[in-house]
Amino acid sequence: MTSPRNDKTPESGSPKELGDLSERLKDLSGRIAVEQSQRTESQKPSASLQGATGYAKGYRLASEFVAGTLVGGLIGYGFDWLFGTLPFGLIVFLLLGFGAGILNMARAANRVPPAQERFGSNPPPKAAYDDEEED
């Protein structure tokens, strides 16, 4: 038995449509290759951690976390001492210090790029063209 032919098969498309599709495929392949090369560049360890041993990396990451948490706690305690609201400022700034310690630790491990790299240098990707109109 033969199956019914679908009108949207590549055989029924005009040569112009197939050429346009192949150009779009080549463009997409090029953009994927560029994105992959940028991603591998950004995942390389930072220069400060590149020559360090495992223990040195661990101590640096732990000190980044502890420093952020301690600074947040000290600022919160100082805020409470000045205004007499003992538990509230300490809790809020301790949590902010904890978050800052996690962010500093991720930056030191080269997991999160600095803000100027995230926002300034890479333009957003081109929007894909949609062949179908939305109603």
C-alpha positions in Angstrom: 0.0 0.0 0.0 1.1 3.5 -0.6 0.8 6.2 1.9 -0.9 9.5 1.0 1.6 12.2 0.2 1.7 15.2 2.5 1.7 18.6 0.8 4.5 19.8 3.1 7.2 17.3 2.1 10.5 18.6 0.8 9.7 17.1 -2.7 6.7 19.4 -3.1 8.6 22.6 -2.1 9.9 25.0 -4.7 13.7 25.3 -5.3 13.6 28.8 -3.9 12.2 27.6 -0.6 14.7 24.8 -0.4 17.6 27.3 -1.1 16.3 29.6 1.5 16.1 26.8 4.0 19.7 25.7 3.3 20.9 29.3 3.8 19.2 29.5 7.1 20.6 26.1 8.1 24.2 27.3 7.3 23.6 30.5 9.2 22.3 28.6 12.2 25.3 26.2 12.1 27.6 29.2 12.1 25.9 30.8 15.0 26.0 27.6 17.0 29.7 27.2 16.3 30.4 30.7 17.5 28.3 30.2 20.7 30.1 27.0 21.5 33.5 28.6 21.1 32.5 31.5 23.3 31.1 29.0 25.9 34.4 27.0 26.0 36.4 30.3 26.4 34.2 31.4 29.3 34.5 28.0 31.1 38.3 28.1 31.4 39.6 28.6 34.9 40.6 32.2 35.8 44.2 33.1 35.8 44.3 33.4 39.6 43.2 29.8 40.0 44.9 28.2 37.0 48.2 27.2 38.6 46.8 26.5 42.1 46.6 23.1 43.6 43.3 21.5 44.8 43.9 22.6 48.4 44.7 26.1 47.5 41.5 26.4 45.4 39.5 25.0 48.2 40.9 27.4 50.8 40.4 30.4 48.5 36.8 29.4 47.8 36.1 28.8 51.5 37.7 32.1 52.5 35.6 34.0 49.9 32.4 32.5 51.4 33.4 33.0 55.1 34.5 36.6 54.4 31.3 37.6 52.8 29.2 36.0 55.6 31.3 37.6 58.4 31.2 41.1 56.8 27.5 40.9 56.4 27.1 39.8 60.0 29.3 42.6 61.3 27.5 45.2 59.3 24.2 43.9 60.6 25.4 43.9 64.2 26.7 47.4 63.8 23.4 48.5 62.3 21.5 47.0 65.3 23.9 48.5 67.8 23.3 52.0 66.3 19.6 51.8 66.1 18.7 49.3 68.9 16.9 46.7 66.7 19.1 43.8 67.6 17.9 40.7 65.8 16.5 42.3 62.6 19.5 44.0 61.1 21.7 41.1 62.0 19.4 38.6 60.3 19.0 40.7 57.1 22.6 41.6 56.7 23.8 38.1 57.6 21.6 36.7 54.8 22.9 39.4 52.4 26.5 38.5 53.4 25.7 34.8 52.8 24.4 35.6 49.3 27.5 37.8 48.6 29.8 35.1 49.8 28.1 32.6 47.4 28.4 35.0 44.5 32.1 35.8 45.3 32.8 32.1 45.6 31.1 31.4 42.2 33.1 34.2 40.6 36.3 33.0 42.0 35.6 29.5 40.6 34.8 31.2 37.3 31.2 30.0 37.2 29.7 33.5 37.0 31.3 36.1 34.8 31.6 39.6 36.1 28.7 42.0 35.4 30.5 44.0 32.7 31.1 40.8 30.7 27.5 39.6 31.2 25.9 42.9 30.1 28.3 44.9 28.0 30.4 42.8 25.5 28.0 40.2 24.1 25.1 41.5 22.1 21.9 39.5 22.4 21.5 36.9 19.6 19.5 37.7 16.6 15.8 36.8 16.8 14.7 33.8 14.7 12.4 34.7 11.9 9.0 33.0 12.2 7.6 31.9 8.9 4.0 31.7 10.3 2.1 34.8 11.4 0.6 34.7 14.8 -3.1 35.6 15.1 
